Amino acid sequence: MLKKDDKQQLIKESQTHETDTGSPEVQISLLSRKIKELATHLKRNRKDKHSRRGLLGMVSKRRTHLNYLKKKSPSRYEEAAKKVKE
C-alpha cells in the first residue's frame, strides 16, 4: 500500500502541470509502483492467488493507459514507457 507522502512524491515527479493528478503519466507511475510492491509480496507469498489476480488487473490497466498514450501522443508514450522499464 502506498503511503500518502510516497503517492504525493510520485505525482509530483510525473505530473504534466501543477494541478495534474489524473493524467495517463500519473496513473502509469502509480500503477507501476503498486505493481512493484505487489510483485515483491508475491515472491514471499507464492500461494496468494487473490493478490496475483489483482496484480494481473493492475498490469492490464497500466497497459491500457500506455496504449492510450501511444495513440494520442507518441512522444509522451516514449517517456512513460522509459520510466516503466526503470
PyMOL Python script that loads the backbone (N, CA, C, O; Angstrom):
from pymol import cmd

cmd.read_pdbstr("""\
ATOM      1  N   MET A   1       0.837  -1.184   0.000  1.00  0.00           N
ATOM      2  CA  MET A   1       0.000   0.000   0.000  1.00  0.00           C
ATOM      3  C   MET A   1       0.877   1.241   0.000  1.00  0.00           C
ATOM      4  O   MET A   1       1.824   1.341   0.780  1.00  0.00           O
ATOM      5  N   LEU A   2       0.563   2.175  -0.867  1.00  0.00           N
ATOM      6  CA  LEU A   2       1.331   3.412  -0.948  1.00  0.00           C
ATOM      7  C   LEU A   2       0.950   4.350   0.196  1.00  0.00           C
ATOM      8  O   LEU A   2      -0.231   4.540   0.491  1.00  0.00           O
ATOM      9  N   LYS A   3       1.939   4.918   0.820  1.00  0.00           N
ATOM     10  CA  LYS A   3       1.682   5.922   1.856  1.00  0.00           C
ATOM     11  C   LYS A   3       1.393   7.244   1.168  1.00  0.00           C
ATOM     12  O   LYS A   3       1.768   7.458   0.016  1.00  0.00           O
ATOM     13  N   LYS A   4       0.727   8.117   1.884  1.00  0.00           N
ATOM     14  CA  LYS A   4       0.298   9.388   1.323  1.00  0.00           C
ATOM     15  C   LYS A   4       1.485  10.209   0.816  1.00  0.00           C
ATOM     16  O   LYS A   4       1.410  10.794  -0.265  1.00  0.00           O
ATOM     17  N   ASP A   5       2.572  10.261   1.574  1.00  0.00           N
ATOM     18  CA  ASP A   5       3.745  11.035   1.179  1.00  0.00           C
ATOM     19  C   ASP A   5       4.389  10.460  -0.080  1.00  0.00           C
ATOM     20  O   ASP A   5       4.793  11.205  -0.974  1.00  0.00           O
ATOM     21  N   ASP A   6       4.481   9.132  -0.146  1.00  0.00           N
ATOM     22  CA  ASP A   6       5.055   8.490  -1.326  1.00  0.00           C
ATOM     23  C   ASP A   6       4.216   8.752  -2.566  1.00  0.00           C
ATOM     24  O   ASP A   6       4.743   8.994  -3.652  1.00  0.00           O
ATOM     25  N   LYS A   7       2.903   8.699  -2.388  1.00  0.00           N
ATOM     26  CA  LYS A   7       1.987   8.937  -3.503  1.00  0.00           C
ATOM     27  C   LYS A   7       2.117  10.378  -4.010  1.00  0.00           C
ATOM     28  O   LYS A   7       2.159  10.613  -5.218  1.00  0.00           O
ATOM     29  N   GLN A   8       2.180  11.331  -3.089  1.00  0.00           N
ATOM     30  CA  GLN A   8       2.336  12.726  -3.479  1.00  0.00           C
ATOM     31  C   GLN A   8       3.655  12.953  -4.223  1.00  0.00           C
ATOM     32  O   GLN A   8       3.704  13.711  -5.192  1.00  0.00           O
ATOM     33  N   GLN A   9       4.711  12.297  -3.768  1.00  0.00           N
ATOM     34  CA  GLN A   9       6.016  12.421  -4.420  1.00  0.00           C
ATOM     35  C   GLN A   9       5.969  11.863  -5.840  1.00  0.00           C
ATOM     36  O   GLN A   9       6.513  12.464  -6.767  1.00  0.00           O
ATOM     37  N   LEU A  10       5.320  10.716  -6.006  1.00  0.00           N
ATOM     38  CA  LEU A  10       5.178  10.119  -7.335  1.00  0.00           C
ATOM     39  C   LEU A  10       4.390  11.026  -8.269  1.00  0.00           C
ATOM     40  O   LEU A  10       4.737  11.184  -9.439  1.00  0.00           O
ATOM     41  N   ILE A  11       3.337  11.612  -7.744  1.00  0.00           N
ATOM     42  CA  ILE A  11       2.518  12.512  -8.560  1.00  0.00           C
ATOM     43  C   ILE A  11       3.332  13.723  -8.983  1.00  0.00           C
ATOM     44  O   ILE A  11       3.260  14.137 -10.140  1.00  0.00           O
ATOM     45  N   LYS A  12       4.105  14.300  -8.069  1.00  0.00           N
ATOM     46  CA  LYS A  12       4.926  15.462  -8.398  1.00  0.00           C
ATOM     47  C   LYS A  12       5.960  15.146  -9.472  1.00  0.00           C
ATOM     48  O   LYS A  12       6.247  15.982 -10.328  1.00  0.00           O
ATOM     49  N   GLU A  13       6.520  13.938  -9.427  1.00  0.00           N
ATOM     50  CA  GLU A  13       7.533  13.550 -10.396  1.00  0.00           C
ATOM     51  C   GLU A  13       6.974  13.366 -11.802  1.00  0.00           C
ATOM     52  O   GLU A  13       7.681  13.602 -12.781  1.00  0.00           O
ATOM     53  N   SER A  14       5.714  12.946 -11.916  1.00  0.00           N
ATOM     54  CA  SER A  14       5.199  12.586 -13.234  1.00  0.00           C
ATOM     55  C   SER A  14       4.074  13.479 -13.751  1.00  0.00           C
ATOM     56  O   SER A  14       3.557  13.237 -14.842  1.00  0.00           O
ATOM     57  N   GLN A  15       3.686  14.498 -13.000  1.00  0.00           N
ATOM     58  CA  GLN A  15       2.594  15.346 -13.470  1.00  0.00           C
ATOM     59  C   GLN A  15       3.033  16.237 -14.624  1.00  0.00           C
ATOM     60  O   GLN A  15       4.198  16.622 -14.728  1.00  0.00           O
ATOM     61  N   THR A  16       2.063  16.560 -15.497  1.00  0.00           N
ATOM     62  CA  THR A  16       2.358  17.377 -16.669  1.00  0.00           C
ATOM     63  C   THR A  16       2.199  18.873 -16.376  1.00  0.00           C
ATOM     64  O   THR A  16       2.841  19.700 -17.022  1.00  0.00           O
ATOM     65  N   HIS A  17       1.358  19.218 -15.418  1.00  0.00           N
ATOM     66  CA  HIS A  17       1.228  20.605 -14.955  1.00  0.00           C
ATOM     67  C   HIS A  17       0.973  20.590 -13.455  1.00  0.00           C
ATOM     68  O   HIS A  17       0.842  19.520 -12.860  1.00  0.00           O
ATOM     69  N   GLU A  18       0.902  21.739 -12.853  1.00  0.00           N
ATOM     70  CA  GLU A  18       0.906  21.831 -11.393  1.00  0.00           C
ATOM     71  C   GLU A  18      -0.277  21.149 -10.701  1.00  0.00           C
ATOM     72  O   GLU A  18      -0.109  20.569  -9.628  1.00  0.00           O
ATOM     73  N   THR A  19      -1.463  21.209 -11.296  1.00  0.00           N
ATOM     74  CA  THR A  19      -2.629  20.627 -10.642  1.00  0.00           C
ATOM     75  C   THR A  19      -3.005  19.261 -11.213  1.00  0.00           C
ATOM     76  O   THR A  19      -4.108  18.773 -10.969  1.00  0.00           O
ATOM     77  N   ASP A  20      -2.115  18.650 -11.957  1.00  0.00           N
ATOM     78  CA  ASP A  20      -2.378  17.372 -12.616  1.00  0.00           C
ATOM     79  C   ASP A  20      -2.308  16.215 -11.620  1.00  0.00           C
ATOM     80  O   ASP A  20      -1.279  15.999 -10.980  1.00  0.00           O
ATOM     81  N   THR A  21      -3.411  15.473 -11.494  1.00  0.00           N
ATOM     82  CA  THR A  21      -3.405  14.283 -10.646  1.00  0.00           C
ATOM     83  C   THR A  21      -3.961  13.065 -11.361  1.00  0.00           C
ATOM     84  O   THR A  21      -3.936  11.969 -10.801  1.00  0.00           O
ATOM     85  N   GLY A  22      -4.463  13.220 -12.579  1.00  0.00           N
ATOM     86  CA  GLY A  22      -5.121  12.104 -13.237  1.00  0.00           C
ATOM     87  C   GLY A  22      -4.689  11.833 -14.658  1.00  0.00           C
ATOM     88  O   GLY A  22      -5.332  11.045 -15.351  1.00  0.00           O
ATOM     89  N   SER A  23      -3.625  12.458 -15.112  1.00  0.00           N
ATOM     90  CA  SER A  23      -3.177  12.217 -16.485  1.00  0.00           C
ATOM     91  C   SER A  23      -2.662  10.786 -16.617  1.00  0.00           C
ATOM     92  O   SER A  23      -2.349  10.151 -15.610  1.00  0.00           O
ATOM     93  N   PRO A  24      -2.572  10.277 -17.824  1.00  0.00           N
ATOM     94  CA  PRO A  24      -2.083   8.906 -18.008  1.00  0.00           C
ATOM     95  C   PRO A  24      -0.694   8.688 -17.405  1.00  0.00           C
ATOM     96  O   PRO A  24      -0.416   7.612 -16.874  1.00  0.00           O
ATOM     97  N   GLU A  25       0.175   9.690 -17.479  1.00  0.00           N
ATOM     98  CA  GLU A  25       1.516   9.544 -16.920  1.00  0.00           C
ATOM     99  C   GLU A  25       1.472   9.303 -15.415  1.00  0.00           C
ATOM    100  O   GLU A  25       2.198   8.458 -14.889  1.00  0.00           O
ATOM    101  N   VAL A  26       0.618  10.050 -14.733  1.00  0.00           N
ATOM    102  CA  VAL A  26       0.478   9.901 -13.279  1.00  0.00           C
ATOM    103  C   VAL A  26      -0.110   8.532 -12.958  1.00  0.00           C
ATOM    104  O   VAL A  26       0.362   7.839 -12.056  1.00  0.00           O
ATOM    105  N   GLN A  27      -1.139   8.151 -13.699  1.00  0.00           N
ATOM    106  CA  GLN A  27      -1.776   6.850 -13.474  1.00  0.00           C
ATOM    107  C   GLN A  27      -0.778   5.712 -13.680  1.00  0.00           C
ATOM    108  O   GLN A  27      -0.738   4.759 -12.902  1.00  0.00           O
ATOM    109  N   ILE A  28       0.026   5.824 -14.735  1.00  0.00           N
ATOM    110  CA  ILE A  28       1.009   4.790 -15.048  1.00  0.00           C
ATOM    111  C   ILE A  28       2.055   4.691 -13.944  1.00  0.00           C
ATOM    112  O   ILE A  28       2.425   3.589 -13.537  1.00  0.00           O
ATOM    113  N   SER A  29       2.532   5.827 -13.461  1.00  0.00           N
ATOM    114  CA  SER A  29       3.563   5.779 -12.418  1.00  0.00           C
ATOM    115  C   SER A  29       3.015   5.201 -11.115  1.00  0.00           C
ATOM    116  O   SER A  29       3.713   4.446 -10.439  1.00  0.00           O
ATOM    117  N   LEU A  30       1.779   5.542 -10.752  1.00  0.00           N
ATOM    118  CA  LEU A  30       1.178   4.987  -9.540  1.00  0.00           C
ATOM    119  C   LEU A  30       0.962   3.479  -9.678  1.00  0.00           C
ATOM    120  O   LEU A  30       1.248   2.715  -8.755  1.00  0.00           O
ATOM    121  N   LEU A  31       0.458   3.063 -10.830  1.00  0.00           N
ATOM    122  CA  LEU A  31       0.250   1.634 -11.047  1.00  0.00           C
ATOM    123  C   LEU A  31       1.570   0.879 -11.049  1.00  0.00           C
ATOM    124  O   LEU A  31       1.650  -0.235 -10.533  1.00  0.00           O
ATOM    125  N   SER A  32       2.606   1.481 -11.626  1.00  0.00           N
ATOM    126  CA  SER A  32       3.914   0.813 -11.664  1.00  0.00           C
ATOM    127  C   SER A  32       4.449   0.588 -10.260  1.00  0.00           C
ATOM    128  O   SER A  32       4.996  -0.475  -9.969  1.00  0.00           O
ATOM    129  N   ARG A  33       4.299   1.573  -9.390  1.00  0.00           N
ATOM    130  CA  ARG A  33       4.769   1.426  -8.011  1.00  0.00           C
ATOM    131  C   ARG A  33       3.990   0.336  -7.287  1.00  0.00           C
ATOM    132  O   ARG A  33       4.570  -0.485  -6.577  1.00  0.00           O
ATOM    133  N   LYS A  34       2.642   0.334  -7.476  1.00  0.00           N
ATOM    134  CA  LYS A  34       1.827  -0.686  -6.831  1.00  0.00           C
ATOM    135  C   LYS A  34       2.182  -2.078  -7.350  1.00  0.00           C
ATOM    136  O   LYS A  34       2.230  -3.038  -6.580  1.00  0.00           O
ATOM    137  N   ILE A  35       2.428  -2.185  -8.643  1.00  0.00           N
ATOM    138  CA  ILE A  35       2.801  -3.466  -9.243  1.00  0.00           C
ATOM    139  C   ILE A  35       4.119  -3.957  -8.661  1.00  0.00           C
ATOM    140  O   ILE A  35       4.272  -5.138  -8.349  1.00  0.00           O
ATOM    141  N   LYS A  36       5.062  -3.043  -8.519  1.00  0.00           N
ATOM    142  CA  LYS A  36       6.365  -3.418  -7.963  1.00  0.00           C
ATOM    143  C   LYS A  36       6.218  -3.941  -6.535  1.00  0.00           C
ATOM    144  O   LYS A  36       6.810  -4.962  -6.187  1.00  0.00           O
ATOM    145  N   GLU A  37       5.436  -3.253  -5.713  1.00  0.00           N
ATOM    146  CA  GLU A  37       5.237  -3.679  -4.335  1.00  0.00           C
ATOM    147  C   GLU A  37       4.503  -5.012  -4.255  1.00  0.00           C
ATOM    148  O   GLU A  37       4.841  -5.866  -3.436  1.00  0.00           O
ATOM    149  N   LEU A  38       3.504  -5.183  -5.105  1.00  0.00           N
ATOM    150  CA  LEU A  38       2.742  -6.428  -5.088  1.00  0.00           C
ATOM    151  C   LEU A  38       3.576  -7.599  -5.598  1.00  0.00           C
ATOM    152  O   LEU A  38       3.413  -8.728  -5.135  1.00  0.00           O
ATOM    153  N   ALA A  39       4.457  -7.337  -6.540  1.00  0.00           N
ATOM    154  CA  ALA A  39       5.337  -8.393  -7.050  1.00  0.00           C
ATOM    155  C   ALA A  39       6.276  -8.887  -5.951  1.00  0.00           C
ATOM    156  O   ALA A  39       6.525 -10.088  -5.843  1.00  0.00           O
ATOM    157  N   THR A  40       6.795  -7.974  -5.137  1.00  0.00           N
ATOM    158  CA  THR A  40       7.655  -8.407  -4.031  1.00  0.00           C
ATOM    159  C   THR A  40       6.853  -9.198  -2.992  1.00  0.00           C
ATOM    160  O   THR A  40       7.362 -10.150  -2.400  1.00  0.00           O
ATOM    161  N   HIS A  41       5.600  -8.798  -2.777  1.00  0.00           N
ATOM    162  CA  HIS A  41       4.731  -9.538  -1.856  1.00  0.00           C
ATOM    163  C   HIS A  41       4.517 -10.965  -2.369  1.00  0.00           C
ATOM    164  O   HIS A  41       4.553 -11.923  -1.596  1.00  0.00           O
ATOM    165  N   LEU A  42       4.296 -11.093  -3.670  1.00  0.00           N
ATOM    166  CA  LEU A  42       4.023 -12.410  -4.239  1.00  0.00           C
ATOM    167  C   LEU A  42       5.260 -13.296  -4.278  1.00  0.00           C
ATOM    168  O   LEU A  42       5.137 -14.520  -4.326  1.00  0.00           O
ATOM    169  N   LYS A  43       6.449 -12.701  -4.260  1.00  0.00           N
ATOM    170  CA  LYS A  43       7.659 -13.514  -4.188  1.00  0.00           C
ATOM    171  C   LYS A  43       7.758 -14.203  -2.825  1.00  0.00           C
ATOM    172  O   LYS A  43       8.264 -15.320  -2.718  1.00  0.00           O
ATOM    173  N   ARG A  44       7.270 -13.524  -1.790  1.00  0.00           N
ATOM    174  CA  ARG A  44       7.298 -14.091  -0.443  1.00  0.00           C
ATOM    175  C   ARG A  44       6.102 -15.007  -0.187  1.00  0.00           C
ATOM    176  O   ARG A  44       6.206 -15.968   0.576  1.00  0.00           O
ATOM    177  N   ASN A  45       4.971 -14.713  -0.821  1.00  0.00           N
ATOM    178  CA  ASN A  45       3.723 -15.456  -0.597  1.00  0.00           C
ATOM    179  C   ASN A  45       3.236 -16.052  -1.910  1.00  0.00           C
ATOM    180  O   ASN A  45       2.309 -15.537  -2.536  1.00  0.00           O
ATOM    181  N   ARG A  46       3.858 -17.115  -2.307  1.00  0.00           N
ATOM    182  CA  ARG A  46       3.600 -17.710  -3.620  1.00  0.00           C
ATOM    183  C   ARG A  46       2.176 -18.230  -3.806  1.00  0.00           C
ATOM    184  O   ARG A  46       1.693 -18.300  -4.936  1.00  0.00           O
ATOM    185  N   LYS A  47       1.506 -18.591  -2.736  1.00  0.00           N
ATOM    186  CA  LYS A  47       0.171 -19.177  -2.869  1.00  0.00           C
ATOM    187  C   LYS A  47      -0.961 -18.157  -2.774  1.00  0.00           C
ATOM    188  O   LYS A  47      -2.132 -18.535  -2.752  1.00  0.00           O
ATOM    189  N   ASP A  48      -0.632 -16.897  -2.719  1.00  0.00           N
ATOM    190  CA  ASP A  48      -1.639 -15.843  -2.589  1.00  0.00           C
ATOM    191  C   ASP A  48      -2.268 -15.570  -3.958  1.00  0.00           C
ATOM    192  O   ASP A  48      -1.852 -14.655  -4.668  1.00  0.00           O
ATOM    193  N   LYS A  49      -3.262 -16.365  -4.316  1.00  0.00           N
ATOM    194  CA  LYS A  49      -3.879 -16.282  -5.645  1.00  0.00           C
ATOM    195  C   LYS A  49      -4.731 -15.026  -5.812  1.00  0.00           C
ATOM    196  O   LYS A  49      -4.847 -14.497  -6.917  1.00  0.00           O
ATOM    197  N   HIS A  50      -5.318 -14.553  -4.734  1.00  0.00           N
ATOM    198  CA  HIS A  50      -6.160 -13.365  -4.833  1.00  0.00           C
ATOM    199  C   HIS A  50      -5.330 -12.126  -5.166  1.00  0.00           C
ATOM    200  O   HIS A  50      -5.746 -11.298  -5.976  1.00  0.00           O
ATOM    201  N   SER A  51      -4.176 -12.001  -4.553  1.00  0.00           N
ATOM    202  CA  SER A  51      -3.294 -10.869  -4.858  1.00  0.00           C
ATOM    203  C   SER A  51      -2.738 -10.982  -6.266  1.00  0.00           C
ATOM    204  O   SER A  51      -2.534  -9.972  -6.940  1.00  0.00           O
ATOM    205  N   ARG A  52      -2.491 -12.207  -6.714  1.00  0.00           N
ATOM    206  CA  ARG A  52      -1.993 -12.418  -8.075  1.00  0.00           C
ATOM    207  C   ARG A  52      -3.019 -11.934  -9.100  1.00  0.00           C
ATOM    208  O   ARG A  52      -2.661 -11.349 -10.122  1.00  0.00           O
ATOM    209  N   ARG A  53      -4.288 -12.185  -8.817  1.00  0.00           N
ATOM    210  CA  ARG A  53      -5.348 -11.726  -9.716  1.00  0.00           C
ATOM    211  C   ARG A  53      -5.397 -10.200  -9.748  1.00  0.00           C
ATOM    212  O   ARG A  53      -5.572  -9.603 -10.810  1.00  0.00           O
ATOM    213  N   GLY A  54      -5.244  -9.579  -8.593  1.00  0.00           N
ATOM    214  CA  GLY A  54      -5.205  -8.118  -8.538  1.00  0.00           C
ATOM    215  C   GLY A  54      -4.018  -7.557  -9.296  1.00  0.00           C
ATOM    216  O   GLY A  54      -4.131  -6.529  -9.964  1.00  0.00           O
ATOM    217  N   LEU A  55      -2.884  -8.228  -9.195  1.00  0.00           N
ATOM    218  CA  LEU A  55      -1.691  -7.811  -9.915  1.00  0.00           C
ATOM    219  C   LEU A  55      -1.928  -7.846 -11.423  1.00  0.00           C
ATOM    220  O   LEU A  55      -1.555  -6.915 -12.137  1.00  0.00           O
ATOM    221  N   LEU A  56      -2.540  -8.911 -11.899  1.00  0.00           N
ATOM    222  CA  LEU A  56      -2.818  -9.023 -13.330  1.00  0.00           C
ATOM    223  C   LEU A  56      -3.765  -7.920 -13.801  1.00  0.00           C
ATOM    224  O   LEU A  56      -3.622  -7.403 -14.909  1.00  0.00           O
ATOM    225  N   GLY A  57      -4.727  -7.566 -12.960  1.00  0.00           N
ATOM    226  CA  GLY A  57      -5.633  -6.472 -13.295  1.00  0.00           C
ATOM    227  C   GLY A  57      -4.903  -5.144 -13.393  1.00  0.00           C
ATOM    228  O   GLY A  57      -5.178  -4.345 -14.288  1.00  0.00           O
ATOM    229  N   MET A  58      -3.966  -4.904 -12.469  1.00  0.00           N
ATOM    230  CA  MET A  58      -3.190  -3.662 -12.492  1.00  0.00           C
ATOM    231  C   MET A  58      -2.289  -3.589 -13.718  1.00  0.00           C
ATOM    232  O   MET A  58      -2.153  -2.532 -14.334  1.00  0.00           O
ATOM    233  N   VAL A  59      -1.676  -4.717 -14.069  1.00  0.00           N
ATOM    234  CA  VAL A  59      -0.815  -4.757 -15.253  1.00  0.00           C
ATOM    235  C   VAL A  59      -1.645  -4.458 -16.492  1.00  0.00           C
ATOM    236  O   VAL A  59      -1.201  -3.732 -17.381  1.00  0.00           O
ATOM    237  N   SER A  60      -2.840  -5.013 -16.553  1.00  0.00           N
ATOM    238  CA  SER A  60      -3.728  -4.776 -17.684  1.00  0.00           C
ATOM    239  C   SER A  60      -4.140  -3.308 -17.773  1.00  0.00           C
ATOM    240  O   SER A  60      -4.179  -2.727 -18.858  1.00  0.00           O
ATOM    241  N   LYS A  61      -4.446  -2.719 -16.621  1.00  0.00           N
ATOM    242  CA  LYS A  61      -4.846  -1.310 -16.581  1.00  0.00           C
ATOM    243  C   LYS A  61      -3.694  -0.401 -17.028  1.00  0.00           C
ATOM    244  O   LYS A  61      -3.901   0.566 -17.761  1.00  0.00           O
ATOM    245  N   ARG A  62      -2.474  -0.730 -16.571  1.00  0.00           N
ATOM    246  CA  ARG A  62      -1.305   0.054 -16.974  1.00  0.00           C
ATOM    247  C   ARG A  62      -1.082  -0.064 -18.476  1.00  0.00           C
ATOM    248  O   ARG A  62      -0.769   0.926 -19.137  1.00  0.00           O
ATOM    249  N   ARG A  63      -1.239  -1.262 -19.015  1.00  0.00           N
ATOM    250  CA  ARG A  63      -1.080  -1.472 -20.463  1.00  0.00           C
ATOM    251  C   ARG A  63      -2.102  -0.658 -21.236  1.00  0.00           C
ATOM    252  O   ARG A  63      -1.786  -0.099 -22.287  1.00  0.00           O
ATOM    253  N   THR A  64      -3.333  -0.586 -20.722  1.00  0.00           N
ATOM    254  CA  THR A  64      -4.391   0.195 -21.363  1.00  0.00           C
ATOM    255  C   THR A  64      -4.030   1.679 -21.387  1.00  0.00           C
ATOM    256  O   THR A  64      -4.218   2.352 -22.400  1.00  0.00           O
ATOM    257  N   HIS A  65      -3.514   2.181 -20.277  1.00  0.00           N
ATOM    258  CA  HIS A  65      -3.095   3.589 -20.226  1.00  0.00           C
ATOM    259  C   HIS A  65      -1.949   3.844 -21.199  1.00  0.00           C
ATOM    260  O   HIS A  65      -1.926   4.872 -21.875  1.00  0.00           O
ATOM    261  N   LEU A  66      -1.007   2.921 -21.274  1.00  0.00           N
ATOM    262  CA  LEU A  66       0.119   3.080 -22.199  1.00  0.00           C
ATOM    263  C   LEU A  66      -0.356   3.061 -23.650  1.00  0.00           C
ATOM    264  O   LEU A  66       0.127   3.845 -24.467  1.00  0.00           O
ATOM    265  N   ASN A  67      -1.296   2.174 -23.979  1.00  0.00           N
ATOM    266  CA  ASN A  67      -1.825   2.128 -25.344  1.00  0.00           C
ATOM    267  C   ASN A  67      -2.547   3.421 -25.703  1.00  0.00           C
ATOM    268  O   ASN A  67      -2.413   3.919 -26.821  1.00  0.00           O
ATOM    269  N   TYR A  68      -3.311   3.966 -24.759  1.00  0.00           N
ATOM    270  CA  TYR A  68      -3.994   5.235 -24.981  1.00  0.00           C
ATOM    271  C   TYR A  68      -2.980   6.342 -25.247  1.00  0.00           C
ATOM    272  O   TYR A  68      -3.143   7.136 -26.173  1.00  0.00           O
ATOM    273  N   LEU A  69      -1.945   6.386 -24.436  1.00  0.00           N
ATOM    274  CA  LEU A  69      -0.925   7.412 -24.578  1.00  0.00           C
ATOM    275  C   LEU A  69      -0.181   7.258 -25.899  1.00  0.00           C
ATOM    276  O   LEU A  69       0.169   8.253 -26.534  1.00  0.00           O
ATOM    277  N   LYS A  70       0.059   6.034 -26.311  1.00  0.00           N
ATOM    278  CA  LYS A  70       0.747   5.772 -27.577  1.00  0.00           C
ATOM    279  C   LYS A  70      -0.071   6.295 -28.750  1.00  0.00           C
ATOM    280  O   LYS A  70       0.474   6.831 -29.715  1.00  0.00           O
ATOM    281  N   LYS A  71      -1.387   6.133 -28.653  1.00  0.00           N
ATOM    282  CA  LYS A  71      -2.274   6.583 -29.713  1.00  0.00           C
ATOM    283  C   LYS A  71      -2.386   8.111 -29.749  1.00  0.00           C
ATOM    284  O   LYS A  71      -2.396   8.710 -30.824  1.00  0.00           O
ATOM    285  N   LYS A  72      -2.470   8.737 -28.571  1.00  0.00           N
ATOM    286  CA  LYS A  72      -2.685  10.186 -28.504  1.00  0.00           C
ATOM    287  C   LYS A  72      -1.407  11.002 -28.661  1.00  0.00           C
ATOM    288  O   LYS A  72      -1.406  12.028 -29.341  1.00  0.00           O
ATOM    289  N   SER A  73      -0.318  10.552 -28.037  1.00  0.00           N
ATOM    290  CA  SER A  73       0.921  11.327 -28.064  1.00  0.00           C
ATOM    291  C   SER A  73       2.128  10.386 -27.976  1.00  0.00           C
ATOM    292  O   SER A  73       2.548  10.011 -26.880  1.00  0.00           O
ATOM    293  N   PRO A  74       2.683  10.006 -29.130  1.00  0.00           N
ATOM    294  CA  PRO A  74       3.817   9.068 -29.120  1.00  0.00           C
ATOM    295  C   PRO A  74       5.029   9.558 -28.325  1.00  0.00           C
ATOM    296  O   PRO A  74       5.732   8.743 -27.727  1.00  0.00           O
ATOM    297  N   SER A  75       5.286  10.846 -28.305  1.00  0.00           N
ATOM    298  CA  SER A  75       6.446  11.350 -27.558  1.00  0.00           C
ATOM    299  C   SER A  75       6.249  11.159 -26.050  1.00  0.00           C
ATOM    300  O   SER A  75       7.177  10.760 -25.347  1.00  0.00           O
ATOM    301  N   ARG A  76       5.046  11.444 -25.559  1.00  0.00           N
ATOM    302  CA  ARG A  76       4.755  11.230 -24.140  1.00  0.00           C
ATOM    303  C   ARG A  76       4.774   9.750 -23.807  1.00  0.00           C
ATOM    304  O   ARG A  76       5.165   9.361 -22.706  1.00  0.00           O
ATOM    305  N   TYR A  77       4.350   8.920 -24.762  1.00  0.00           N
ATOM    306  CA  TYR A  77       4.378   7.468 -24.561  1.00  0.00           C
ATOM    307  C   TYR A  77       5.804   6.979 -24.369  1.00  0.00           C
ATOM    308  O   TYR A  77       6.071   6.167 -23.484  1.00  0.00           O
ATOM    309  N   GLU A  78       6.723   7.473 -25.197  1.00  0.00           N
ATOM    310  CA  GLU A  78       8.124   7.049 -25.103  1.00  0.00           C
ATOM    311  C   GLU A  78       8.694   7.357 -23.716  1.00  0.00           C
ATOM    312  O   GLU A  78       9.379   6.529 -23.116  1.00  0.00           O
ATOM    313  N   GLU A  79       8.400   8.558 -23.219  1.00  0.00           N
ATOM    314  CA  GLU A  79       8.887   8.951 -21.883  1.00  0.00           C
ATOM    315  C   GLU A  79       8.287   8.058 -20.794  1.00  0.00           C
ATOM    316  O   GLU A  79       8.995   7.606 -19.894  1.00  0.00           O
ATOM    317  N   ALA A  80       6.985   7.807 -20.883  1.00  0.00           N
ATOM    318  CA  ALA A  80       6.308   6.978 -19.871  1.00  0.00           C
ATOM    319  C   ALA A  80       6.816   5.539 -19.922  1.00  0.00           C
ATOM    320  O   ALA A  80       7.024   4.916 -18.881  1.00  0.00           O
ATOM    321  N   ALA A  81       7.016   5.016 -21.116  1.00  0.00           N
ATOM    322  CA  ALA A  81       7.491   3.640 -21.262  1.00  0.00           C
ATOM    323  C   ALA A  81       8.907   3.499 -20.717  1.00  0.00           C
ATOM    324  O   ALA A  81       9.264   2.469 -20.145  1.00  0.00           O
ATOM    325  N   LYS A  82       9.705   4.539 -20.900  1.00  0.00           N
ATOM    326  CA  LYS A  82      11.075   4.518 -20.379  1.00  0.00           C
ATOM    327  C   LYS A  82      11.065   4.461 -18.847  1.00  0.00           C
ATOM    328  O   LYS A  82      11.870   3.750 -18.245  1.00  0.00           O
ATOM    329  N   LYS A  83      10.153   5.212 -18.219  1.00  0.00           N
ATOM    330  CA  LYS A  83      10.063   5.209 -16.756  1.00  0.00           C
ATOM    331  C   LYS A  83       9.564   3.874 -16.228  1.00  0.00           C
ATOM    332  O   LYS A  83       9.980   3.435 -15.156  1.00  0.00           O
ATOM    333  N   VAL A  84       8.673   3.222 -16.975  1.00  0.00           N
ATOM    334  CA  VAL A  84       8.133   1.929 -16.552  1.00  0.00           C
ATOM    335  C   VAL A  84       9.249   0.885 -16.527  1.00  0.00           C
ATOM    336  O   VAL A  84       9.287   0.038 -15.635  1.00  0.00           O
ATOM    337  N   LYS A  85      10.140   0.942 -17.485  1.00  0.00           N
ATOM    338  CA  LYS A  85      11.215  -0.041 -17.571  1.00  0.00           C
ATOM    339  C   LYS A  85      12.249   0.111 -16.478  1.00  0.00           C
ATOM    340  O   LYS A  85      13.000  -0.826 -16.209  1.00  0.00           O
ATOM    341  N   GLU A  86      12.306   1.259 -15.847  1.00  0.00           N
ATOM    342  CA  GLU A  86      13.305   1.501 -14.785  1.00  0.00           C
ATOM    343  C   GLU A  86      12.988   0.772 -13.529  1.00  0.00           C
ATOM    344  O   GLU A  86      13.729   0.874 -12.552  1.00  0.00           O
TER     345      GLU A  86
END
""", "prot")
cmd.dss("prot")
cmd.show_as("cartoon", "prot")
cmd.util.cbc("prot")
cmd.orient("prot")
